[in-house]
Amino acid sequence: MDIGKAFAQLFGDLKFYAALDRKLFAEVSIDGDDINIKVINGVVMLQAMLVHTFGKGRVSSNKLLDLKHAGYNITLRYGKLKFKI
C-alpha cells in the first residue's frame, strides 16, 4: 500500500502546505504514485528558494530527486503552466 492511500484511509484527503513566515507558497497533494505541487505564490516561493540556497544551516536539496527515484511522478503547476519533474 502506498503512503498516499494509507493517509487517505486514516485521515481522508490530505494536502500539505509550504510557507515562509506564515505566507503560503505551495500546496502539495499525494494521489497514489503522483505528487502534485501547486505554486500558490511565486514571489514567496522565490524568497523561500533564496533562503534555502543561501542559508547557513543548509541541508540537501535532492528531496524531489530522491522521491522520483523512489518511483513517484512529480508535477509542478504554476497558473496554467504544468511541468513534470
MOWOWO-V209720 format. One record per residue. RES is the residue in one small letter. NEAR is the number of other ideal C-beta (glycine too) atoms within 12 Angstrom. Layout:
RES/NEAR  RES/NEAR
//
This chain:
m/11  d/18  i/22  g/27  k/18  a/13  f/19  a/18  q/13  l/12  f/14  g/10  d/14  l/20  k/22  f/20  y/21  a/25  a/19  l/22  d/12  r/10  k/18  l/22  f/27  a/29  e/23  v/29  s/22  i/27  d/21  g/18  d/19  d/24  i/33  n/27  i/31  k/27  v/28  i/23  n/23  g/20  v/16  v/22  m/26  l/18  q/20  a/24  m/20  l/14  v/18  h/20  t/13  f/11  g/14  k/8  g/8  r/12  v/10  s/10  s/12  n/11  k/19  l/22  l/13  d/15  l/22  k/19  h/12  a/16  g/14  y/26  n/22  i/27  t/25  l/24  r/23  y/21  g/12  k/8  l/12  k/15  f/17  k/16  i/20
//
